[in-house]
Amino acid sequence: MTDKSKPAVLFVCVHNAGRSQMAAGYLRALAGDRIDVFSAGSQPGNTVNPAAVAVMAEEGIDLSAATPQTLTTDAVREADVVITMGCGDACPIFPGKRYEDWEITDPAGQPVEVVREVRDDIKERVQNLISSLA
């Protein structure tokens, strides 16, 4: 359940193992408790991508305890902002929600250099998101 006095953001990707976990990690780290943060996947994996965990650790953000979550209609209903990252039409649409689709490379199976580029792209987008919600 979200605190309606502050915005709630839901990050969605297919496996909830890379991009959406990194985005949620950044938003929690950069916004603190000013924003409720959730992430989910349309087809969640079993674990978070170890390369994503490693490159986020370089930024001082610990994703080692994160676990992929299943996208639910209730999660979308609770969110004020839904950020999708390659989940296609799997995300339910509700009137009055703000939706953004971030076209970001899937870090799965990529070399660490590419995963760092993905991380940096996500960080910049999350900083812009925070500014837009302030």
Phi, psi and chi 1 to 4 in degrees:
 res  aa     phi    psi   chi1   chi2   chi3   chi4
   1 MET       -  140.6 -160.0   67.9  179.0      -
   2 THR  -100.5  157.3   61.4      -      -      -
   3 ASP   -86.6  110.4  175.3   -8.9      -      -
   4 LYS   -69.5   -6.1  -74.1  -60.3  169.2 -166.8
   5 SER   -80.8   -8.3   67.7      -      -      -
   6 LYS  -135.4  154.2   57.3 -173.7  173.9 -179.0
   7 PRO   -68.0  150.0   19.4  -25.5      -      -
   8 ALA  -116.4  130.9      -      -      -      -
   9 VAL  -119.0  132.6  175.8      -      -      -
  10 LEU  -116.7  122.7  171.3   64.6      -      -
  11 PHE  -100.7  130.2  -66.9  102.7      -      -
  12 VAL  -128.2  129.7 -177.4      -      -      -
  13 CYS  -137.7 -179.1   66.9      -      -      -
  14 VAL   -63.9  -56.4  175.9      -      -      -
  15 HIS   -98.6   -8.0  -60.9  -62.4      -      -
  16 ASN    51.4   39.7 -169.8 -137.6      -      -
  17 ALA  -123.7   -6.2      -      -      -      -
  18 GLY  -141.7  -89.0      -      -      -      -
  19 ARG   -56.0  -51.4  -64.8  167.4  -71.7 -172.4
  20 SER   -67.3  -33.4   55.6      -      -      -
  21 GLN   -69.1  -40.9  -69.4  -75.5   -6.2      -
  22 MET   -65.0  -42.7  -70.7 -169.1  -76.0      -
  23 ALA   -62.8  -44.6      -      -      -      -
  24 ALA   -63.1  -40.6      -      -      -      -
  25 GLY   -61.2  -45.0      -      -      -      -
  26 TYR   -63.7  -45.2  -92.7  126.4      -      -
  27 LEU   -63.4  -41.2 -171.6   53.5      -      -
  28 ARG   -62.5  -43.0  -74.5 -174.4 -171.5  102.3
  29 ALA   -69.1  -40.0      -      -      -      -
  30 LEU   -88.0  -28.7  -62.5  172.8      -      -
  31 ALA  -102.3  -13.1      -      -      -      -
  32 GLY    61.7 -136.9      -      -      -      -
  33 ASP   -93.3   14.7   62.1   -1.8      -      -
  34 ARG   -77.0  -17.1  -64.4  176.4  -65.6  153.2
  35 ILE  -137.4  134.5  -61.2  172.1      -      -
  36 ASP   -80.0  133.9  -75.5  -29.5      -      -
  37 VAL  -124.8  131.7 -177.8      -      -      -
  38 PHE  -137.7  155.9  -54.3   93.7      -      -
  39 SER  -143.8  153.5   70.5      -      -      -
  40 ALA  -159.7  168.4      -      -      -      -
  41 GLY  -131.6  147.2      -      -      -      -
  42 SER   -72.1  -27.4   53.8      -      -      -
  43 GLN  -140.4   72.4  -61.7  172.1    9.6      -
  44 PRO   -59.0  142.0   16.4  -24.2      -      -
  45 GLY   -78.5 -173.4      -      -      -      -
  46 ASN   -88.2  -32.2  -65.5  -37.8      -      -
  47 THR  -143.7  162.1   60.6      -      -      -
  48 VAL   -75.2  141.1  174.4      -      -      -
  49 ASN   -53.7  120.7  179.4  -21.7      -      -
  50 PRO   -58.0  -32.2  -19.7   27.8      -      -
  51 ALA   -67.5  -37.4      -      -      -      -
  52 ALA   -64.5  -43.8      -      -      -      -
  53 VAL   -59.7  -43.7  172.9      -      -      -
  54 ALA   -65.2  -46.3      -      -      -      -
  55 VAL   -72.7  -28.4  -59.7      -      -      -
  56 MET   -72.3  -34.4  -68.5  -59.2  -75.2      -
  57 ALA   -61.4  -32.7      -      -      -      -
  58 GLU   -61.2  -25.4  -65.4  171.6   -1.4      -
  59 GLU   -95.1    2.9  -67.3  -81.4  -68.0      -
  60 GLY    81.1   18.2      -      -      -      -
  61 ILE  -112.6  121.6  -62.0  171.7      -      -
  62 ASP   -95.2  110.3 -176.7    5.3      -      -
  63 LEU  -104.7    9.5  -65.4 -176.8      -      -
  64 SER   -63.1  -25.8   63.3      -      -      -
  65 ALA   -96.1   -2.7      -      -      -      -
  66 ALA   -69.3  144.7      -      -      -      -
  67 THR  -132.4  140.0   55.4      -      -      -
  68 PRO   -59.0  138.3  -27.8   38.1      -      -
  69 GLN  -117.2  152.8  -58.6  -64.2  -46.9      -
  70 THR   -83.7  133.7  -59.1      -      -      -
  71 LEU   -67.9  128.6  176.0   64.7      -      -
  72 THR  -122.6  156.5   65.0      -      -      -
  73 THR   -60.3  -39.4  -58.8      -      -      -
  74 ASP   -61.4  -38.6  -73.7  -18.9      -      -
  75 ALA   -62.2  -42.1      -      -      -      -
  76 VAL   -67.3  -41.1  177.0      -      -      -
  77 ARG   -60.8  -38.8 -172.3  177.4  -71.4  119.6
  78 GLU   -74.0  -24.8  -70.5  -69.8  -36.6      -
  79 ALA   -79.1  146.2      -      -      -      -
  80 ASP   -89.1  -34.7  -62.3  -60.3      -      -
  81 VAL  -127.0  129.8 -179.4      -      -      -
  82 VAL  -118.3  117.7  179.5      -      -      -
  83 ILE  -106.3  117.0  -51.3  -70.6      -      -
  84 THR  -102.7  149.2   58.2      -      -      -
  85 MET  -137.7   75.7  -57.5  175.9 -157.5      -
  86 GLY    81.3   25.1      -      -      -      -
  87 CYS   -96.9    5.1   65.8      -      -      -
  88 GLY    62.2 -133.8      -      -      -      -
  89 ASP   -92.1   12.6  -63.3  -31.1      -      -
  90 ALA   -74.2  -15.2      -      -      -      -
  91 CYS   -90.1  122.3 -165.1      -      -      -
  92 PRO   -66.3  147.9   12.3  -16.1      -      -
  93 ILE  -109.2  128.3  -56.7  -66.3      -      -
  94 PHE  -121.7  138.5  -70.7   97.5      -      -
  95 PRO   -60.5  146.5  -16.0   24.9      -      -
  96 GLY    85.5   -3.0      -      -      -      -
  97 LYS   -92.6  151.0  -55.2  -76.7  179.9 -159.3
  98 ARG   -93.8  122.7  173.7  175.3  155.4 -167.9
  99 TYR  -114.5  136.9  -69.0   87.7      -      -
 100 GLU  -133.7  140.7  -68.0 -176.9   23.0      -
 101 ASP  -111.8  114.1 -175.6   47.6      -      -
 102 TRP   -95.1  116.2  -68.4   -2.2      -      -
 103 GLU   -83.9  100.4  -68.5 -171.9   20.6      -
 104 ILE  -129.2  135.5  -62.2  174.0      -      -
 105 THR   -54.9  135.7  -59.0      -      -      -
 106 ASP   -73.3  122.3 -173.9  -12.7      -      -
 107 PRO   -75.7   -8.0   27.5  -33.0      -      -
 108 ALA   -57.9  125.6      -      -      -      -
 109 GLY    74.0    5.0      -      -      -      -
 110 GLN   -88.2  154.0  -61.4  -73.4  -12.7      -
 111 PRO   -66.9  157.7   15.8  -22.0      -      -
 112 VAL   -57.0  -31.9   71.6      -      -      -
 113 GLU   -62.1  -41.4  -62.5   78.4   17.8      -
 114 VAL   -68.8  -40.4  172.6      -      -      -
 115 VAL   -62.6  -36.5 -180.0      -      -      -
 116 ARG   -64.7  -40.0  -76.8 -171.6 -173.9  110.9
 117 GLU   -63.3  -41.6  -69.7  171.4    9.1      -
 118 VAL   -61.0  -47.0  169.5      -      -      -
 119 ARG   -56.4  -47.1  174.6 -160.4   64.5 -163.8
 120 ASP   -66.7  -37.2  -64.2  -15.6      -      -
 121 ASP   -62.3  -46.6 -177.6   12.0      -      -
 122 ILE   -62.3  -42.9  -70.7  170.8      -      -
 123 LYS   -58.1  -46.1 -178.3  177.9 -175.7  178.5
 124 GLU   -62.4  -43.0 -177.2  176.2  -27.2      -
 125 ARG   -65.2  -39.3  -69.2  171.1 -171.6 -105.5
 126 VAL   -66.2  -40.2  166.8      -      -      -
 127 GLN   -61.3  -41.6  -71.2  168.2  -33.6      -
 128 ASN   -65.5  -37.9  -69.6  -24.5      -      -
 129 LEU   -61.8  -46.6  175.6   64.6      -      -
 130 ILE   -58.3  -45.0  -67.6  168.3      -      -
 131 SER   -59.7  -39.6  -64.6      -      -      -
 132 SER   -71.9  -22.2   76.2      -      -      -
 133 LEU   -93.3  -13.9  -66.7  173.2      -      -
 134 ALA   -70.3      -      -      -      -      -
